[in-house]
Amino acid sequence: MTHNKLEKYRQKIDVIDATIVKLLAKRMLTVKRIGKYKKRHGIDIVQEDRWEQVLKRIKRLGERTEVLDEEFIEAIWNEIHEFSKRSQSSS
């Protein structure tokens, strides 16, 4: 592999990373809105049934890619979920 080709791959990664960050920001804005809604309506921040549905759905999506390991997907979504809970608590 030439250095030029490596640089092109790295540029693709940079674009993908920027997209991921934008999508995470969009997700967190929605999470904050959900937190405010839950607070106004006296709904608990954590709803285990919903979390189980989300995780199950995400694992299926990851599985369909044939390159994302279930453990990897679960680790990422656990981090997103923890941050989301903290964000909703402070809303």
Secondary structure, 3 states (H helix, E strand, C coil): CCHHHHHHHHHHHHHHHHHHHHHHHHHHHHHHHHHHHHHHCCCCCCCHHHHHHHHHHHHHHHHHHCCCCHHHHHHHHHHHHHHHHHHHHCC
